[in-house]
């Protein structure tokens, strides 16, 4: 299993699969053909279906047009076999002859795979890739999940997580101050500042919940406007974990050192899902994005509140289990409806998962690993119209 640094990626929204991945592919292709007179790029499947709303064309054009004029073609009804997010780049010479082409897949989290390649064999950092096995390690060693991260990651992981935490905090704080309408044409107004102000007028319990909503809205709205965020595990679900950590940091006084350890634990759970299933909405639906984000945040909260490894695992399991079957059906292909509200709801659910697990001894019937398996199967069984194509569910109500 790869480093958690491959899960937490710092970049600009609104989508890790539709913005960050295509941008990376365009950068690589453009660098190979600096002599090209023009480029043609064809987007397929889910990438074409929601690409305009996700600013896929903006990302690609912004990169390739530095070299030569670029034309983008959209084929939302054509699904390439390897992955729903396919794109073909063609470089042309001055006489119209083809200089080269490459078909690339954006597989989620900003990662890409080229045609003819297998999913990349990521550099193995962890010898164990199932939570049940890591729990056994914890039981035998007396250590917790963050210590497993510390044992196998390079020493610079803590500096990296410190940067991740800083970007998360800045996204919350920018989002809380920002007002106005989000880009894209749906007329969605930013709500974070309103929720933040209204929260102050309630008693402690309602104030706490209102602030969590506000923080999640703040980061998700920053993502929707192309702001700088951290994939956790994706752009579309980037508001859940920062909301929970920022709230607990400011309201409970947890130190940055403890927050970084919670980030490590959350990253471990997210990486297990990424390794054994998927965090791509186009591949498994929003259960792989918001559901995994909820599980990560639940694990982080449980650790911060002193949960045992078993309670942490139970908390994460509930966070994912109760998002099983969640579809990815963004209205107009924008990462706004229902995505932004969904982040706020999942952040609150993560705290509820932690609370529920804290009343238990951590023993329960269905393991986190089993839920990951079911999530993967459920995602494969979902019709494609419910996996980031903007053709079904909420997206069809226009």
Secondary structure by P-SEA (a helix, b strand, c coil): cccccccccccccccccccaaaaaaaaaaaaacccccbbbbbbcccccccccccaaaaaaaaccccccbbbbbbbcccccccccbbbbbbbbcccccccbbbbbbbccccccccccccccccccccccccaaaaaaaaaaacccaaaaaaaccccaaaaaaaaaaaaaaaaaaaaaaccccccccccccccaaaaaaaaaaccaaaaaaaaaaaaaaaaaaaaaacccccccccccccaaaaaaaaaaaaaccccaaaaaaaaaaaaaaaaaaaacccccccccccccaaaaaaaaaaaaaaaaacccaaaaaaaaaaaaaaaccccccccccccccaaaaaaaaaaaaaaaaaaaaaaccccccccaaaaaaaaaaaaaaccccccccccccccccc
